[in-house]
Each structure stands twice: as C-alpha cells, then as structure tokens.
Amino acid sequence: MMRRFILIAAVVLSIATPAWAADKRFLEIKEITSPGGIKAWLVEDHSVPVIAFNFAFAGAGTASEPAAIQGTTQLASNTMDEGAGDIDSQAFQKELADHSISLGYSAGRDDYYGSVKTLSREKDRAFNLLRLSLTAPRFDAEPVQRMKDANIARIRSSLSDPDWMAARIMNDRLYAGHPYARNSGGTISSIQAIKQEDLHHFVKTRLGRDNLRVAVAGDITEAELVKALDNIFGALPKTSTPAMLADLEPQNTGTLALYKKDMPQTIIQIAGTGIQRNDPDWHAAQVMNFILGSSGFGSRLMEEIREKRGLTYGVYTSFNSLDHVATLNLGTSTRNDKVEEVLGLIRAEWTKMRDEPISDKELNDAKAYLTGSMPLSLSSTDNIAGMMLGMQMDDLPSTYLDSVQDKINAVGIADITRVSKRLLNPDSLVTVLVGQPVGITPSATIESLPNVK
C-alpha cells in the first residue's frame, strides 16, 4: 500500500499491450458516487470471483499523532481488526479465516490505509466486518496489550539492524523539527503510554467521510458498490479533524553523520532534494532517476560502483514524495575501508548527471523501459485497486494512465539537463553512515539512536 511506490509503479507501465489502442482507455475506471455522497473508483472484472476493496483517509497518518503517544496510529492499524461490535478478537479473526477474507489496516506518515479482499460470494459478510472494524472497533485490553508487546519487541529487534538504524537517524536529521522526524512506529515509552481512549479518539477524529478515498476492483457491479459504500462508510463522522503540518525543506544539508557500530561493512544512506508528484518536471525526473540509480544493473551508479569496481552488492536511488517534503534517496553499503571511495564515486555521478548531457541511447533505453514494461501493479485485482487508490491520493485524474506514454516519450535531453541541474546538488546532500568507516571525518557523531526509547 505504500502510496509513492504505487505511483512510481503506475508510471512504469505497459501502454503498448496487445489489447490497448490509441482510441481506447488503458483501464476502464468508473467514477461513482453513492446516494450518501461517498465517491469511489471502480474497475469491474467478472472473470474471477474476487473483489479487492482499498481505501485511505488522507492526512490521518502517523505525523498527525501527538508526540507523547507516537505509535498510536500504528497500534490502531494493528488492533482495528482485533474485534469490533459484539464480536471479540478471537471470533473476529476466526470469521475472517473461515471465510477466506483478508482485512487489514496500515499507517503511513501522511495517510491511513485499509483494505479488504474477498471472494465475491462472501462480499456481504466481508463488508459487514469491515464496517464494524471502522465504526465500532473494540480495542479490548488483551489484543491491545498483545500488539503493544509485539511493537516493542519489533523495536528491540531492530536495534541490531544497521539498515534500520541508518533510516532512524536519517529521518531524525532530514526532517529535524518536524513530525516526520518521529519514529512512525512509536518508541518503547510512547507505546506503553497509549491508552484505549487514545485509540478511540484517533478513530473518531481522524477517520471521516471528508478525507476518505476508495478504489475497488473485481467481481462487483456499480449498483452493488453504490449500496456497499453507504453501508460501510455511512456511519463515519461527516468531517475529520485534520492536523495542521508545515511544509519543510530537507534539514542538515551538506552534513555527514556517523553512528559507530562494530561490523565489517558500513551502511550508507543519502538524501537530497526531490520532486512532488504535481510538478511539471515529474516525468523528466523519473527518466533521470532511472538512468542515475533506479534501474538496477543498468544504472550509472551500479555500473561505476559495482560492475566496474566490485565495491558493493547494490546501490539504488528512489524518490520519496511526502505531502510536506520531497527527497531523492540513495542506499548502499560497502567495506569499511572503501567508504571514502564510494562516497567520492556517488558525488562524481551526481555531478556528471547535473553538468553533462545524457546520451541519446540512455534516453531512449530509459523511455523504452518506462513505457514498455507491464507493472506488477496490474497483475491482480488488489494491485489494480491499490494503483487506483494511489492515483487518487496524489490527485491524479482517472484518465491518467491513458497519457503516461506520451508524457514520458515527450521527455528530451534538455528536460533531463534542466531537472538534473535543479535537483542534483552534491554539496547539499544529507549523509548517514552506520559502521566503522576508515578515513571519514563526520560533521556529527551520533551517540545514541533518536526516538527509540
């Protein structure tokens, strides 16, 4: 359900499939509205008796929760399907399992997600369980404590994971002073401080009909969905209480932070300026990033650092576009005595992409892949529903997929040069190292992991 990953996957789609023609929509998305005013996107597919029902509440993610009880949103996502109405946790889970219904929730930094996948013959039962979990979650003591314990155990286990450590430090530095800097899963003490009433307050104030987005795919008709929308969501509050969060720019730019850990390799995480989804340069940025580092073994970074020199198993870049900040992130690792060399190579490739035009071959290969590869997001009904939901969350029209090929093919070398000069400044990168790198003088030495205890 990760919103930005879904959108990037949507960009990487095959427009040139045999069934597609210029005068036909790539995906027949219906925009419908229930009598109660609840909107949804629908793709009907009656070839398989399965329904995927995905939804989200915009602005109800972990960044909106109070600092003292961070982890509330995550805990709610763990426990909303652990009993609802007059059905306790064991009975609720048994009902799901006995009827092959998959129902669950997840928390992002910006938004809160839910989904149900069911056989069409079980749709009434599945939709009723979904309705109860949204409008009458029990949050009984036993499942809440069980999930608290599981989340605390996850944090303790992560303390031995250097990639998790690097990510925790990066968020703390990159988003310093903003709710994004918090540990979205909570800290050991904040999780313990969460009360039952905090979970109920989250549901009552953050989940409303006004911030609801719905996407459905599979064996269900428009008439059936219209009825289901009001039955499932009609009892939600008309309006939610949004958290007012400020926009920000990446913090601690041009710095290198080191967390020393005794191990043979150093984890490297780097972040720089990114781009928002509604920016006119979005498609040019995707092509640029494909060439630079997102294409795996075909990227410049992989070629220089792994293929030519064998300094890493992998190096990848990706855009992360949150509601209030956008970044371009890089991740890799290398031997402690090679960290300085790898950082130099990364800087060189950043500079080369910014200062020198790409080749015609690089441009054509990137565009051919981005317009010619069938994405995993179209491989099943739930993936199609997830893709449609991601489009809604980024305010894209339902016809967006019809124009992707033309937008990517319109990108030229001059566009790549322009967006590279705009985004790729090697002097403004935020760098985090976890390990014992040789020959590195950090801007800051991290003594303890932030937002953990």
C-alpha positions as CSV (number, residue, x, y, z in Angstrom):
1,M,0.0,0.0,0.0
2,M,2.9,2.3,0.1
3,R,1.5,5.3,-1.8
4,R,4.6,6.6,-3.6
5,F,5.8,3.2,-4.6
6,I,2.4,2.5,-6.2
7,L,2.6,5.7,-8.1
8,I,6.1,5.0,-9.4
9,A,4.9,1.6,-10.4
10,A,2.0,3.2,-12.2
11,V,4.5,5.3,-14.2
12,V,6.4,2.1,-15.1
13,L,3.5,0.5,-17.1
14,S,3.0,-1.1,-20.4
15,I,0.9,1.1,-22.6
16,A,1.7,-1.0,-25.6
17,T,-0.2,-4.1,-24.6
18,P,-2.0,-6.0,-27.4
19,A,-5.4,-5.1,-26.1
20,W,-4.6,-1.4,-26.0
21,A,-5.2,1.0,-28.8
22,A,-4.9,4.8,-29.1
23,D,-8.7,5.2,-29.1
24,K,-9.3,3.0,-26.1
25,R,-8.7,3.7,-22.4
26,F,-5.9,1.7,-20.8
27,L,-8.1,0.9,-17.8
28,E,-11.9,1.4,-17.7
29,I,-12.1,3.3,-14.4
30,K,-15.7,4.3,-13.4
31,E,-16.0,7.3,-11.0
32,I,-19.1,6.7,-9.0
33,T,-20.9,8.4,-6.1
34,S,-23.3,6.8,-3.6
35,P,-26.6,8.4,-2.5
36,G,-24.8,9.4,0.7
37,G,-22.1,11.3,-1.3
38,I,-19.3,8.8,-0.9
39,K,-17.1,8.7,-4.0
40,A,-15.2,5.7,-5.4
41,W,-13.3,4.5,-8.4
42,L,-14.3,1.1,-9.8
43,V,-12.8,-1.3,-12.3
44,E,-15.2,-4.2,-12.9
45,D,-13.7,-7.6,-13.8
46,H,-16.1,-10.6,-13.6
47,S,-13.6,-13.1,-14.9
48,V,-12.5,-14.1,-11.4
49,P,-14.9,-14.2,-8.4
50,V,-12.7,-11.9,-6.3
51,I,-13.2,-8.3,-5.0
52,A,-10.4,-6.0,-3.8
53,F,-11.6,-3.0,-1.8
54,N,-8.9,-0.5,-0.9
55,F,-9.4,2.8,0.9
56,A,-7.5,5.6,2.7
57,F,-8.0,8.5,4.9
58,A,-5.9,11.5,3.7
59,G,-3.9,13.3,6.4
60,A,-4.6,10.6,9.1
61,G,-1.1,9.2,9.1
62,T,1.5,8.9,11.9
63,A,2.7,12.5,11.5
64,S,-0.7,13.7,12.8
65,E,-0.4,12.0,16.2
66,P,0.7,13.7,19.5
67,A,4.4,13.3,20.2
68,A,3.8,11.8,23.7
69,I,1.9,8.9,22.3
70,Q,3.6,8.4,18.9
71,G,2.8,4.9,17.7
72,T,-1.0,5.4,18.3
73,T,-1.8,5.3,14.5
74,Q,0.4,2.1,14.1
75,L,-1.2,0.5,17.1
76,A,-4.7,1.3,15.8
77,S,-3.8,-0.3,12.5
78,N,-2.8,-3.5,14.4
79,T,-5.9,-3.7,16.5
80,M,-8.9,-2.4,14.5
81,D,-9.4,-5.9,13.1
82,E,-9.0,-7.5,16.6
83,G,-12.6,-7.4,17.5
84,A,-15.5,-5.0,16.7
85,G,-19.1,-4.5,17.7
86,D,-20.2,-7.6,19.7
87,I,-17.5,-9.8,18.1
88,D,-14.4,-10.3,20.2
89,S,-10.9,-10.7,18.9
90,Q,-10.8,-14.4,18.5
91,A,-14.2,-14.6,17.0
92,F,-13.5,-11.8,14.6
93,Q,-10.2,-13.4,13.4
94,K,-11.9,-16.8,13.1
95,E,-14.7,-15.3,11.0
96,L,-12.1,-13.8,8.6
97,A,-10.1,-17.1,8.4
98,D,-13.2,-19.3,8.0
99,H,-14.4,-17.3,5.0
100,S,-11.0,-16.5,3.4
101,I,-11.4,-12.8,3.9
102,S,-8.3,-10.7,4.1
103,L,-8.9,-7.5,6.1
104,G,-6.3,-5.1,7.5
105,Y,-5.0,-1.6,8.1
106,S,-1.7,0.2,7.7
107,A,-0.3,3.5,8.7
108,G,1.8,5.8,6.5
109,R,3.4,9.1,7.6
110,D,0.8,11.1,5.8
111,D,-2.2,8.8,5.4
112,Y,-4.0,5.9,6.9
113,Y,-4.9,2.8,4.8
114,G,-7.3,-0.1,4.9
115,S,-8.3,-2.9,2.6
116,V,-10.4,-6.0,2.3
117,K,-10.1,-8.8,-0.3
118,T,-12.8,-11.4,-0.5
119,L,-14.5,-13.9,-2.7
120,S,-17.5,-12.3,-4.3
121,R,-19.9,-14.8,-2.7
122,E,-18.6,-13.6,0.7
123,K,-18.8,-9.9,0.0
124,D,-21.7,-9.2,2.3
125,R,-20.0,-10.8,5.2
126,A,-16.7,-9.1,4.4
127,F,-18.2,-5.7,4.0
128,N,-20.1,-6.1,7.3
129,L,-16.9,-7.0,9.2
130,L,-15.2,-4.0,7.5
131,R,-18.0,-1.7,8.6
132,L,-17.7,-2.9,12.2
133,S,-14.0,-2.6,12.3
134,L,-14.2,1.0,11.1
135,T,-17.2,2.2,13.1
136,A,-17.1,0.1,16.3
137,P,-13.6,-1.2,17.0
138,R,-13.4,-2.7,20.5
139,F,-9.8,-2.1,21.4
140,D,-10.1,-4.7,24.2
141,A,-7.3,-4.9,26.7
142,E,-5.8,-8.3,25.7
143,P,-5.3,-7.6,21.9
144,V,-4.1,-4.1,22.6
145,Q,-1.5,-5.3,25.1
146,R,-0.5,-8.1,22.8
147,M,0.1,-5.7,19.9
148,K,1.9,-3.3,22.2
149,D,4.2,-6.1,23.2
150,A,4.8,-7.0,19.5
151,N,5.6,-3.4,18.5
152,I,8.0,-3.0,21.4
153,A,9.7,-6.4,20.5
154,R,10.0,-5.2,16.9
155,I,11.8,-2.0,18.1
156,R,14.2,-4.0,20.3
157,S,14.9,-6.4,17.5
158,S,15.5,-3.5,15.1
159,L,18.3,-2.3,17.4
160,S,20.5,-4.9,15.9
161,D,19.6,-4.0,12.3
162,P,22.1,-1.4,10.8
163,D,19.8,-0.5,7.9
164,W,17.0,0.3,10.4
165,M,19.4,2.3,12.5
166,A,20.5,4.3,9.5
167,A,16.9,5.0,8.5
168,R,16.1,6.1,12.0
169,I,19.0,8.6,12.1
170,M,18.3,9.8,8.6
171,N,14.6,10.6,9.4
172,D,15.7,12.4,12.6
173,R,18.2,14.6,10.7
174,L,16.5,15.0,7.4
175,Y,13.2,16.1,8.9
176,A,14.6,17.7,12.1
177,G,11.9,19.7,14.0
178,H,9.0,18.2,12.0
179,P,6.6,15.4,13.0
180,Y,8.1,13.4,10.1
181,A,11.3,13.0,12.2
182,R,9.5,10.9,14.8
183,N,9.6,7.1,14.9
184,S,6.4,6.3,13.0
185,G,6.0,3.0,14.8
186,G,6.4,4.7,18.2
187,T,9.0,4.5,20.9
188,I,9.2,2.0,23.7
189,S,8.0,4.5,26.2
190,S,5.3,6.1,24.0
191,I,3.8,2.8,23.0
192,Q,3.5,1.9,26.7
193,A,1.8,5.2,27.3
194,I,-1.0,4.7,24.8
195,K,-4.4,4.1,26.4
196,Q,-7.6,2.6,25.0
197,E,-9.2,6.1,24.8
198,D,-6.3,7.3,22.6
199,L,-7.2,4.7,20.1
200,H,-10.9,5.5,20.1
201,H,-10.0,9.2,19.8
202,F,-7.9,8.5,16.8
203,V,-10.8,6.7,15.0
204,K,-13.4,9.3,15.9
205,T,-11.3,12.4,14.9
206,R,-9.1,11.2,12.1
207,L,-11.4,8.9,10.1
208,G,-14.1,10.9,8.4
209,R,-16.1,10.8,5.2
210,D,-14.4,14.0,4.1
211,N,-10.9,12.6,3.9
212,L,-11.9,9.2,2.6
213,R,-10.7,7.8,-0.8
214,V,-12.0,4.5,-2.1
215,A,-10.8,2.2,-5.0
216,V,-12.4,-1.1,-5.9
217,A,-11.6,-3.7,-8.5
218,G,-13.0,-7.1,-9.3
219,D,-16.3,-9.0,-9.4
220,I,-18.7,-6.4,-8.3
221,T,-21.2,-4.2,-10.2
222,E,-21.6,-0.5,-9.9
223,A,-25.0,-0.9,-8.3
224,E,-23.7,-3.3,-5.7
225,L,-20.8,-1.0,-4.9
226,V,-23.0,2.1,-4.6
227,K,-25.1,0.2,-1.9
228,A,-22.0,-1.1,-0.2
229,L,-20.3,2.4,0.1
230,D,-23.1,3.8,2.2
231,N,-23.5,0.6,4.3
232,I,-19.7,0.5,5.1
233,F,-18.8,4.2,5.5
234,G,-22.1,5.9,6.1
235,A,-21.8,5.9,9.9
236,L,-18.4,7.6,9.9
237,P,-18.2,11.2,11.0
238,K,-19.0,13.7,8.3
239,T,-15.8,15.6,8.9
240,S,-12.4,14.7,10.3
241,T,-10.1,16.9,12.4
242,P,-7.0,17.5,10.4
243,A,-3.6,18.0,11.8
244,M,-2.0,21.2,10.6
245,L,1.5,20.4,9.5
246,A,4.0,22.8,8.0
247,D,5.9,22.3,4.7
248,L,9.7,21.9,5.1
249,E,12.9,21.6,3.2
250,P,15.4,18.9,3.9
251,Q,17.4,19.7,7.0
252,N,21.1,19.3,7.9
253,T,22.1,19.6,4.2
254,G,25.7,19.2,3.4
255,T,26.4,17.2,6.5
256,L,27.6,13.6,7.3
257,A,26.5,11.9,10.4
258,L,28.2,8.7,11.7
259,Y,26.9,6.1,14.1
260,K,29.7,3.8,15.1
261,K,29.0,0.1,15.0
262,D,31.5,-2.7,15.1
263,M,30.9,-4.5,11.8
264,P,32.8,-5.2,8.6
265,Q,30.7,-3.1,6.3
266,T,29.3,0.5,6.5
267,I,25.7,1.2,5.7
268,I,25.4,4.4,3.6
269,Q,22.1,6.4,3.3
270,I,22.0,9.7,1.4
271,A,19.1,12.1,0.7
272,G,18.8,15.2,-1.4
273,T,16.2,17.4,-2.9
274,G,13.3,15.6,-4.5
275,I,10.2,16.5,-6.5
276,Q,6.5,16.5,-5.9
277,R,4.0,14.5,-8.0
278,N,2.2,17.6,-9.3
279,D,5.4,19.2,-10.6
280,P,5.7,19.7,-14.4
281,D,9.1,18.1,-14.3
282,W,7.9,14.9,-12.7
283,H,8.2,12.6,-15.7
284,A,11.6,14.1,-16.7
285,A,12.7,13.4,-13.1
286,Q,11.6,9.8,-13.4
287,V,13.7,9.3,-16.5
288,M,16.7,11.0,-15.0
289,N,16.4,8.8,-11.9
290,F,16.1,5.7,-14.0
291,I,19.4,6.5,-15.6
292,L,21.1,7.6,-12.4
293,G,20.2,4.8,-10.0
294,S,16.7,3.3,-10.0
295,S,17.2,0.9,-12.9
296,G,19.3,-1.7,-11.1
297,F,22.1,-3.1,-13.2
298,G,21.5,-0.6,-16.0
299,S,22.1,2.5,-13.9
300,R,25.1,4.7,-13.9
301,L,25.7,4.2,-10.1
302,M,25.5,0.4,-10.3
303,E,27.8,0.4,-13.4
304,E,30.5,2.5,-11.7
305,I,30.4,1.2,-8.2
306,R,29.5,-2.5,-8.5
307,E,30.2,-3.6,-12.1
308,K,33.5,-1.8,-12.7
309,R,34.9,-1.9,-9.1
310,G,33.0,-4.5,-7.1
311,L,32.6,-2.2,-4.2
312,T,29.0,-3.1,-3.3
313,Y,26.3,-5.6,-3.9
314,G,23.9,-2.9,-4.9
315,V,23.2,0.8,-5.0
316,Y,19.8,2.3,-5.7
317,T,18.0,5.7,-5.8
318,S,14.4,6.5,-5.4
319,F,12.1,9.5,-5.0
320,N,10.1,9.9,-1.8
321,S,7.3,12.5,-2.1
322,L,5.6,13.1,1.2
323,D,2.9,15.7,1.5
324,H,5.2,18.3,3.0
325,V,8.6,17.5,1.6
326,A,10.1,15.6,-1.3
327,T,13.5,13.9,-1.4
328,L,15.7,11.8,-3.6
329,N,17.2,9.0,-1.6
330,L,20.2,6.7,-2.1
331,G,21.0,3.5,-0.3
332,T,24.1,1.2,-0.5
333,S,26.8,-0.4,1.7
334,T,30.5,-1.2,1.3
335,R,33.6,-2.4,3.2
336,N,34.7,0.0,5.9
337,D,38.0,0.8,4.0
338,K,36.1,1.6,0.8
339,V,33.5,4.1,2.2
340,E,35.5,7.2,1.2
341,E,35.9,5.8,-2.4
342,V,32.2,5.0,-2.7
343,L,31.2,8.4,-1.4
344,G,33.5,10.0,-4.0
345,L,32.0,8.0,-6.8
346,I,28.5,8.9,-5.8
347,R,29.4,12.5,-5.7
348,A,31.0,12.2,-9.2
349,E,27.9,10.6,-10.7
350,W,25.7,13.2,-9.1
351,T,27.9,15.9,-10.6
352,K,28.2,14.3,-14.0
353,M,24.4,13.9,-14.3
354,R,24.0,17.5,-13.4
355,D,26.7,19.0,-15.6
356,E,26.9,16.8,-18.7
357,P,24.0,15.9,-21.1
358,I,23.0,12.3,-21.2
359,S,23.4,10.3,-24.4
360,D,20.6,9.5,-26.9
361,K,21.0,5.8,-26.1
362,E,20.5,6.4,-22.4
363,L,17.4,8.5,-23.0
364,N,15.9,6.1,-25.5
365,D,16.6,3.0,-23.4
366,A,15.0,4.6,-20.3
367,K,11.9,5.7,-22.1
368,A,11.5,2.3,-23.8
369,Y,11.6,0.6,-20.5
370,L,9.3,3.0,-18.7
371,T,6.7,2.8,-21.4
372,G,7.1,-0.9,-22.3
373,S,7.2,-2.8,-19.0
374,M,4.0,-4.2,-17.6
375,P,4.0,-3.3,-13.9
376,L,3.3,-5.6,-11.1
377,S,0.6,-3.1,-10.0
378,L,-1.6,-4.5,-12.8
379,S,-1.0,-8.2,-12.0
380,S,-4.1,-8.7,-9.7
381,T,-7.3,-7.2,-8.6
382,D,-5.9,-5.9,-5.3
383,N,-2.9,-4.4,-7.1
384,I,-5.2,-2.6,-9.5
385,A,-7.2,-1.3,-6.6
386,G,-4.1,-0.2,-4.9
387,M,-2.8,1.6,-8.0
388,M,-6.1,3.5,-8.4
389,L,-6.0,4.5,-4.7
390,G,-2.5,5.8,-5.1
391,M,-3.7,7.9,-8.1
392,Q,-6.4,9.4,-6.0
393,M,-4.1,10.2,-3.1
394,D,-1.9,12.2,-5.5
395,D,-4.9,14.0,-7.1
396,L,-4.4,12.4,-10.5
397,P,-7.4,12.0,-12.8
398,S,-8.8,8.6,-13.6
399,T,-7.6,9.1,-17.2
400,Y,-4.0,9.5,-16.0
401,L,-2.8,6.1,-17.3
402,D,-4.0,6.9,-20.8
403,S,-1.5,9.8,-21.2
404,V,1.6,8.3,-19.5
405,Q,3.2,7.0,-22.7
406,D,3.0,10.4,-24.4
407,K,4.3,12.3,-21.4
408,I,7.3,10.0,-21.0
409,N,8.1,10.0,-24.7
410,A,7.9,13.8,-24.8
411,V,10.9,14.0,-22.4
412,G,14.1,15.1,-24.2
413,I,17.7,15.5,-23.3
414,A,17.2,19.2,-22.5
415,D,14.5,18.3,-20.0
416,I,16.9,15.9,-18.2
417,T,19.6,18.5,-18.1
418,R,17.1,21.1,-16.6
419,V,15.8,18.8,-13.9
420,S,19.2,17.5,-13.1
421,K,20.6,21.0,-12.5
422,R,17.6,21.7,-10.4
423,L,17.7,18.6,-8.2
424,L,21.3,17.3,-8.1
425,N,23.5,19.4,-5.8
426,P,26.2,17.2,-4.3
427,D,27.0,19.9,-1.8
428,S,23.5,19.8,-0.2
429,L,23.2,16.1,0.4
430,V,22.4,14.6,3.9
431,T,24.6,11.6,4.5
432,V,24.3,9.0,7.3
433,L,26.8,6.2,7.9
434,V,26.4,3.3,10.3
435,G,29.6,1.2,10.8
436,Q,33.3,1.9,11.2
437,P,34.4,3.7,8.0
438,V,38.1,4.4,7.5
439,G,39.3,7.9,6.8
440,I,35.9,9.6,7.3
441,T,35.6,12.8,9.4
442,P,31.9,13.2,10.2
443,S,30.1,16.5,10.7
444,A,28.2,14.9,13.6
445,T,28.8,11.7,15.6
446,I,25.6,10.1,16.8
447,E,26.0,8.7,20.3
448,S,22.5,7.2,20.7
449,L,19.7,6.3,18.4
450,P,17.0,9.0,18.4
451,N,13.3,8.4,19.1
452,V,13.7,4.8,20.2
453,K,13.4,4.6,24.0
